Amino acid sequence: MFSLYISLALLGLSAVDPVGIGVMPVLLMQKHPYRRAFVFLGGSFVSLMVFGVLFAKGLGTVTIIFEQSHSWLVPSAEVLGGVTLLVIAVIAYVQLRTGKISVTPSKRTQRWLRLGNWQLFTLGALLVAVQSIIDVVFVIAMVRVGQLRLSSLTLISAVATYAITALVLQIVVVGAFKTAPTPQKIQTLDAIRKVLIKYSNQALIVVSTILGLVLLALALIR
């Protein structure tokens, strides 16, 4: 069971949200910076927990039932997931090499970040909700957790492990702002944000490649 938590923690760290990292400096330059940053992070955490449990309880259980009468389901899903992850890795690699990774939120996003606390909480939740649905690594991880048929408490703690580690680097940005000397806060934030976004894309490339190859290998073995 300990290995499950370690695996989910590593997947969470690799699934860093560049958008979330990018909006942190904007929030931290507003009034009540720490409260607003953690309101946004709270929405993200709740969204990760809700979708994680839904995917695990819903798709995980359905997959177990369906695969008993359809032997082709799991191998086909593994091939599709493997190919998708390898394509994601290639796209991320090209963007990283060509420097096409944006580190600045759009003007529309910056306007949204001036909303009240409840709206900001909702924005954090909605952004993560959209990303969770299209995040192949997240979906595969949660479905696998669901297939283990864990107790409710263990399932929730497993999803929470992923959710917390997925937000760790955004918390690092907040910590850097808190500890940086006042005259250097903006420069420190900008430097850390660029490093973390670069790291998140490198992690995405590595994890997507490894997980994609593992899924393809599993499909061939079956």
N, C-alpha and C positions, 0 to 999 in steps of 0.2 A: 504493500500500500504506500509506503514511503516513496518508492520509485515513481508512483503515479503523481504525487505532489511535486517531485523534482522535475518530471517531464513537463507538467503543466506550467510550472514556474519558468522553465526555459522557453517554452512556447510563448508564454506571456511576454517575456522580455524581448523576444524576437518580433512580436506583433505590435511594436511601438507605433503609436499614431502620430505621424508627422504633422497632421493638422492640429491635433491637440497640443503638441509641443510648440507649434507656431503661434497659437493664440495666447499662450501663457504670458509672454512679455507684454502683449496688449492689455491684458487684464491687470497685470502687475503695475502698470503705469496709470491705472485709474484710482479713484478714491476707494478706500477700504480694500486694498489690493489682495490681501491674504484671504479675506472672507469671500471675495468674488472668485478668486482662483479655486478655492475649495468648494464653492457652490457648483462651479462648472465641473470639477472633478467628481463631485457627488452625483451629478446627473449621469456622468459617464460610467461610474461604478454601478449605479442602480441598473442602467441599461445593459451593461455586460452581465450582471447577475441574472436579470430577467430573461434575456435571450439565451444565456448559457443554460439555464435550467430548462427553458422551453425546448431548446434543441436536444438536450440530453434526455429529458423525459418524453418528448414527442417523437422526434426522428429516431432516437436511439431505440426506443421500444418498438416503434413501427418497423424499423429495419430488421430487428430480431425476428419478429413475427413473419414478415414478408419473405425473408431469405430462406425460411424453412421450406417453403413451397416453390421458390424461384432461385435455383442454385446459381443462376447467371448474374443475380443482382449485385452481390458483393464484388466479384471480379470486375464487372463492368464499371461499377462506381469507383473502384480503385484505379482502373486505367484512366477514366475520365478525370479523376482528381489528380493523378500523377501527371498527366499531360498538362492540365491547367496550371499546376504549380510550377512546372518547368517553364511554361510560357511566361508566367509572372516573374520568375527569376531572370529570364532573358530580358524582359522589358525593364525591370528594375536595374539590371546591369548596364543596359544601354543608356538609360537616363542618368545613372551615376557617372558613367564615363563621359557623357556629353555635357554634363553640368546643367541638365534641364529640370533639376529638382527645385521646386519653389520653396523658399523658407519664409515668405511673407504672406500673411492672410490677405485675401482679396478685400477691396474696399467695402463690398457688401457684407462680408463676414465681420469686418471691423465695426460696421454700423450695428450689426446684430449684437456684438459684444458690449454695447452700451445699454442693453436692455436691463430691466430690473432683475432682482435675484431669482425669482421664480421662472421668469422667461429664460434667464441664463442657464438655470438648472435644466430646463426643458431642452434648450439648444444643445447642451452637452449630451443629454440622453438621446436626442434625435440623430446627432452626428454619429455617435457610436452605434446606434441601431442600424443605420444605413450601412456603415462599415462592417458590422457583424454579419449582416445578411450576405454581403459579397465577399467576405473574408473566408477563403477556402480552408485555411489552416484552422481558424476558429471553429468553423462548422464541423470539420473532420474531428477535431479534438473533442468537442462536446458530444458528438454522436458516439464516439468511442467510449467516453465516460458513461453515457447512458446505457451502452451495451454491457457494461460491467455489472449492472443491476445492484448498485450500491444502496445503502440505506439513505433516507432523505437527508439526515444530518451530514453524512460523509459526502454525499453528492453536492450539497450546498457548500461545504468547506472546500471541495475540489474546485468547483467553479469560482469560489472566492479567491483561491490561490492564483488562478489564471488572471482574474480581474485585477487584483492588487498589483501583481507584477507587470501587467500591461500598462499600468498607470505610474509605475515607479519613476520613470524618467521625467514625466511631467512634474512630479513632486520634486525631483532633483532641480528642475528649473526654478521652482519656488524657493527651495533652500538656497540656491546660488544667489538669488535676488536678496534674500534675507541677510546673508552673510557678507555680501560684497560691500566694499566701501562706497559710501553715498555718491561721490563724484564718478565712480566707475560702474555704477549699476547697469546702465544701458549698454555699455561696451561689453560687460561681462555676460549679460543676458544674450546679446547677439552672438557672441563667440560660442557660448554653451549650446545655444539653440542650433547653430550650424553643425557643431560636432555631433549632437544627438541625432539630428535628422540624417546626417551622413551615416552614423552608426546604425540607425534603424533600417536604412535601406540595405546596408551591408548584411545585417542580420537577416533581413527578409530574403536576400539572395541565397545565403547559406542554408537557412532552414527550408525554404521552398525547394531548393535543389535536392537536399538530403531526403526530405519527406516525399517529394515527387518520385525519386528513384526507388525509395522503399516501397511505395504503393505499387509502382510498376512491377517490382520484383515479387511482391506478394501476389499480384494478379497472375503472374507467370507460374508461380509455384502451385497455385490452386488447381 
